[in-house]
């Protein structure tokens, strides 16, 4: 199933006739991700570490590239359990660099391993609390009517990026931070007419 994104960037009818964000229909894997995951609240340090890592791996690439490899990433990175990834050795690093099931970018792999070592020293729930402390007030965010209304960076994502970098995390620029906020439900960027948009 494929769909052309309309020039207007407005919601389009999905296979069930319900309107959705147009990107959700651009590849088969996107539909379930859009309907069941994107924009829904994610909590838990390990779960947020996974999202943070995958958004970093996506940098400069299409999200579909990461989504299709997510099972491989989860297998290669011990389910993104922070405590386990923090114990990865140089041999694990070489294994990851040779693993065709992941994106074999040396800088991104090194960042994921370094981030796990930093986060392993944090208190339980500390990553969750830090990330969610940057969620904007939804009352101040009108529902986007078209893709052009969805920003790539916000003041909150810039602040989150700075906070994460201050704590020693890598590959967490403002754009990556905003993608994380979208994916983990800190913001709801489903279009106003999209069936997946959460009700107030």
RODO-2510 file (C-alpha; in nm, 4 decimals, decimal comma):
residues 200
     n   res          X          Y          Z
     1     x     0,0000     0,0000     0,0000
     2     x     0,1333     0,3393    -0,0978
     3     x    -0,0143     0,6833    -0,1118
     4     x     0,0927     1,0108    -0,2599
     5     x     0,1132     1,2917    -0,0069
     6     x    -0,1232     1,5638    -0,1314
     7     x     0,0289     1,8997    -0,2087
     8     x    -0,1872     2,0496     0,0647
     9     x    -0,0346     1,8180     0,3268
    10     x    -0,3849     1,7628     0,4634
    11     x    -0,5186     1,4370     0,6060
    12     x    -0,6023     1,1664     0,3528
    13     x    -0,8306     0,8654     0,3673
    14     x    -0,6688     0,5418     0,4739
    15     x    -0,7610     0,1881     0,3656
    16     x    -1,0582     0,1937     0,6045
    17     x    -1,1738     0,5329     0,4760
    18     x    -1,0759     0,7167     0,7957
    19     x    -0,8552     1,0252     0,7547
    20     x    -0,4928     1,0007     0,8593
    21     x    -0,1722     1,1991     0,8457
    22     x    -0,0552     1,1510     0,4849
    23     x     0,2851     1,0090     0,5815
    24     x     0,1063     0,7142     0,7473
    25     x     0,0073     0,5838     0,4033
    26     x     0,3433     0,6241     0,2317
    27     x     0,4692     0,2754     0,3281
    28     x     0,2942    -0,0333     0,4668
    29     x     0,4964    -0,0336     0,7886
    30     x     0,3941     0,3223     0,8680
    31     x     0,0227     0,2540     0,9097
    32     x     0,0412     0,0472     1,2293
    33     x     0,3190     0,2664     1,3687
    34     x     0,1084     0,5782     1,3056
    35     x    -0,2130     0,4307     1,4460
    36     x    -0,0730     0,2443     1,7455
    37     x     0,2512     0,4124     1,8545
    38     x     0,3344     0,7579     1,7216
    39     x     0,2161     1,0323     1,9516
    40     x     0,1138     0,7980     2,2336
    41     x     0,2752     0,8546     2,5740
    42     x     0,5860     0,6464     2,6402
    43     x     0,7266     0,6146     2,9912
    44     x     1,0096     0,4144     3,1434
    45     x     1,3822     0,4753     3,1211
    46     x     1,4587     0,1771     2,8976
    47     x     1,1702     0,2523     2,6623
    48     x     1,2770     0,6149     2,6327
    49     x     1,6407     0,5133     2,5822
    50     x     1,5273     0,2978     2,2908
    51     x     1,3316     0,5832     2,1325
    52     x     1,6166     0,8268     2,1909
    53     x     1,8664     0,5872     2,0349
    54     x     1,6485     0,5084     1,7326
    55     x     1,5769     0,8760     1,6677
    56     x     1,9524     0,9371     1,6720
    57     x     2,0090     0,6519     1,4262
    58     x     1,7390     0,8052     1,2045
    59     x     1,9237     1,1368     1,1808
    60     x     1,9858     1,2086     0,8120
    61     x     1,7763     0,9091     0,7037
    62     x     1,4108     0,8271     0,6502
    63     x     1,2298     0,6920     0,9577
    64     x     1,1167     0,3927     0,7521
    65     x     1,4814     0,2844     0,7332
    66     x     1,4910     0,2600     1,1127
    67     x     1,1411     0,1178     1,1518
    68     x     1,2180    -0,1726     0,9198
    69     x     1,5315    -0,2503     1,1203
    70     x     1,3772    -0,2082     1,4647
    71     x     1,3604    -0,5843     1,5353
    72     x     1,7282    -0,6079     1,4432
    73     x     1,8131    -0,3123     1,6633
    74     x     1,6274    -0,4621     1,9586
    75     x     1,8083    -0,7940     1,9176
    76     x     2,1489    -0,6321     1,8744
    77     x     2,1086    -0,3857     2,1624
    78     x     1,9730    -0,6273     2,4257
    79     x     1,6238    -0,4834     2,4026
    80     x     1,7706    -0,1406     2,4807
    81     x     1,7951    -0,2283     2,8490
    82     x     2,0224     0,0467     2,9739
    83     x     2,2049    -0,1621     3,2323
    84     x     2,2919    -0,4288     2,9750
    85     x     2,3962    -0,1933     2,6960
    86     x     2,6151    -0,0038     2,9436
    87     x     2,8141    -0,3246     2,9926
    88     x     2,8807    -0,3743     2,6212
    89     x     3,2475    -0,4301     2,5459
    90     x     3,4719    -0,3452     2,2527
    91     x     3,3802    -0,6861     2,1129
    92     x     3,0131    -0,5884     2,1252
    93     x     3,0954    -0,2658     1,9457
    94     x     3,2679    -0,4588     1,6678
    95     x     2,9709    -0,6962     1,6528
    96     x     2,7344    -0,4018     1,6066
    97     x     2,9526    -0,2508     1,3346
    98     x     2,9280    -0,5801     1,1437
    99     x     2,5552    -0,6387     1,2067
   100     x     2,3491    -0,5924     0,8890
   101     x     2,0328    -0,5822     1,1012
   102     x     2,1181    -0,2335     1,2268
   103     x     2,2431     0,0909     1,0766
   104     x     2,6190     0,0484     1,0872
   105     x     2,7167     0,4066     1,1530
   106     x     3,0205     0,4180     1,3795
   107     x     2,9432     0,7575     1,5346
   108     x     2,5808     0,6638     1,6100
   109     x     2,6742     0,3250     1,7559
   110     x     2,9391     0,4880     1,9739
   111     x     2,6857     0,7481     2,0886
   112     x     2,4302     0,4814     2,1850
   113     x     2,6885     0,2915     2,3885
   114     x     2,8201     0,6077     2,5528
   115     x     2,4671     0,7237     2,6330
   116     x     2,3874     0,3912     2,7983
   117     x     2,6949     0,4233     3,0196
   118     x     2,5892     0,7747     3,1208
   119     x     2,2296     0,6731     3,1895
   120     x     2,3316     0,3662     3,3902
   121     x     2,4568     0,6047     3,6585
   122     x     2,1244     0,7898     3,6818
   123     x     1,8575     0,7117     3,9380
   124     x     1,5603     0,5011     3,8263
   125     x     1,3040     0,7249     3,6595
   126     x     1,5456     1,0135     3,6159
   127     x     1,5519     0,9995     3,2358
   128     x     1,1731     0,9721     3,2246
   129     x     1,1336     1,2721     3,4546
   130     x     1,3843     1,4860     3,2644
   131     x     1,2289     1,4189     2,9241
   132     x     0,8693     1,4653     3,0376
   133     x     0,9542     1,7869     3,2226
   134     x     0,9885     1,9421     2,8749
   135     x     0,6393     1,8497     2,7543
   136     x     0,4589     2,1695     2,6518
   137     x     0,1106     2,2593     2,7691
   138     x    -0,1206     2,0981     2,5109
   139     x    -0,3668     2,3839     2,5554
   140     x    -0,1155     2,6140     2,3906
   141     x    -0,0719     2,3929     2,0845
   142     x    -0,3527     2,4070     1,8280
   143     x    -0,3965     2,0884     1,6289
   144     x    -0,2062     2,1117     1,2990
   145     x    -0,4319     2,1179     0,9945
   146     x    -0,1597     2,0197     0,7465
   147     x     0,1967     1,8907     0,7498
   148     x     0,3239     2,2456     0,6962
   149     x     0,1863     2,3318     1,0411
   150     x     0,4095     2,0734     1,2109
   151     x     0,7439     2,2184     1,3241
   152     x     1,0799     2,0428     1,3092
   153     x     1,2160     2,2216     1,6166
   154     x     1,0490     2,4025     1,9057
   155     x     1,1745     2,6007     2,2054
   156     x     1,0932     2,2980     2,4211
   157     x     1,2907     2,0581     2,2016
   158     x     1,5848     2,2986     2,2034
   159     x     1,5673     2,3129     2,5826
   160     x     1,5431     1,9333     2,6055
   161     x     1,8416     1,8943     2,3749
   162     x     2,0473     2,1294     2,5887
   163     x     1,9436     1,9527     2,9093
   164     x     2,0399     1,6115     2,7716
   165     x     2,3725     1,7391     2,6398
   166     x     2,4517     1,9028     2,9730
   167     x     2,4057     1,5629     3,1337
   168     x     2,6533     1,4048     2,8924
   169     x     2,4277     1,2530     2,6247
   170     x     2,5280     1,2573     2,2580
   171     x     2,3422     1,2792     1,9243
   172     x     2,0539     1,4653     2,0862
   173     x     2,0191     1,7836     1,8806
   174     x     1,6998     1,9911     1,8839
   175     x     1,5533     1,8182     1,5757
   176     x     1,6197     1,4720     1,7199
   177     x     1,4766     1,5889     2,0519
   178     x     1,1584     1,7077     1,8802
   179     x     1,1210     1,3801     1,6897
   180     x     1,1514     1,2067     2,0268
   181     x     0,8821     1,4343     2,1714
   182     x     0,6508     1,3473     1,8821
   183     x     0,7181     0,9734     1,8976
   184     x     0,6747     0,9525     2,2747
   185     x     0,3599     1,1598     2,3055
   186     x     0,5002     1,4724     2,4693
   187     x     0,3288     1,6488     2,1807
   188     x     0,0416     1,5355     1,9610
   189     x     0,1232     1,6263     1,6016
   190     x    -0,1434     1,4110     1,4405
   191     x    -0,3369     1,6392     1,2070
   192     x    -0,6642     1,7817     1,3318
   193     x    -0,8716     1,5500     1,1141
   194     x    -0,6549     1,2417     1,1752
   195     x    -0,8386     0,9449     1,3270
   196     x    -0,5414     0,8743     1,5554
   197     x    -0,5425     1,2160     1,7196
   198     x    -0,6047     1,1859     2,0913
   199     x    -0,9141     1,3563     2,2265
   200     x    -0,8589     1,6277     2,4916
***
